[in-house]
Amino acid sequence: MAVDLKRGETLPIHINMTFPSLPCDVLSVDAIDMSGKHEVDLDTNIWKLRLNKDSHIIGTEYVSDLVEKEHAAHKHDDPKDHHEDSDKKVHLQSFDKDAEDMIKKVKQALADGEGCRVYGVLDVQRVAGNFHISVHGLNIFVAQMIFEGSTHVNVSHIIHDLSFGPEYPGIHNPLDGTSRILRGASGTFKYYIKIVPTEYRYLSKEVLPTNQFSVTEYFSPINEFDRTWPAVYFLYDLSPITVTIREERRSFLHFITRLCAVLGGTFALTGMLDRWMYRFIEAVTKPNARRTATNTARSRTLTGLDLLKITTTTRTTKAAPKLA
């Protein structure tokens, strides 16, 4: 381990998530770090895939600049863009029509059971911060008309992959495969992530800089009186310590030692099994041997008595006097 001396570098965040209950039109990715930089300063490479109720892809959307897309609707609310009453009327009419079309489109998608898969890479500054996926990109009035309250926003999600750099052999990302499905409830998920800078050194001396992390999670339910909207937050911080992992080739002597240990263990086990089998066979056969010996002794005793009886009878016969 050593102190992390990296400065001025970016932190790649690889995300691959599915939201089975929210259409792509309402989802937005937002990020901010401790330096105050918002997603407008990020180099984003995010894709959103429309999914039907069976999770099959029905459309693809590439988001090259999330902020520009997310704030397109909010430009309609900026009074600085309108200096004349006529321009305001035309703009409001356009906004009303766009909002109405959006509401109809999203409600139809919700009725059809559409979901969305969000994946790609966010390059953020190497400082503590957070990114979240939510419906915050919608105009508040449009969101209210679509969902009829924040309690109807279902942020159920499946995390297929979340990592902070390239993978090395044996790496374990604790959030991969995580599934959080809400049924009859709504709320905000918060994942608190501690990122540990890591260097993986191959046998070839090549160094792979990456990151591993640990995580804790918290769920905050939302009731009808809350003014916040459900979201999925990932709040991350970086450890000042770098961990180094080295590949090592074990020596031939180490192999011989392990082989001898295996052979010795096998020999000891076979000897123990042999003793157990001998005792078991002895315990089974000894009662039978005792019964056989007893029966033999009884047979010999009976035979001796018979001989004695025959001898006595013969002598009595010889000693009897003859009748005249």
HUKALIN-V508630 format. One record per helix or strand. SS is the DSSP state (helix for helix, strand for strand). FROM is the first residue (numbers start at 1). LEN is the number of residues. If there is no record, write none. Layout:
# HUKALIN-V508630
ss:SS from:FROM len:LEN
ss:SS from:FROM len:LEN
This chain:
# HUKALIN-V508630
ss:strand from:2 len:2
ss:strand from:10 len:10
ss:helix from:24 len:3
ss:strand from:28 len:6
ss:strand from:38 len:1
ss:helix from:39 len:3
ss:strand from:43 len:9
ss:strand from:57 len:7
ss:helix from:66 len:5
ss:helix from:74 len:4
ss:helix from:79 len:3
ss:helix from:85 len:27
ss:strand from:115 len:11
ss:strand from:129 len:6
ss:helix from:140 len:8
ss:helix from:150 len:3
ss:strand from:157 len:7
ss:strand from:178 len:3
ss:strand from:187 len:15
ss:strand from:207 len:15
ss:strand from:231 len:8
ss:strand from:241 len:6
ss:helix from:252 len:68
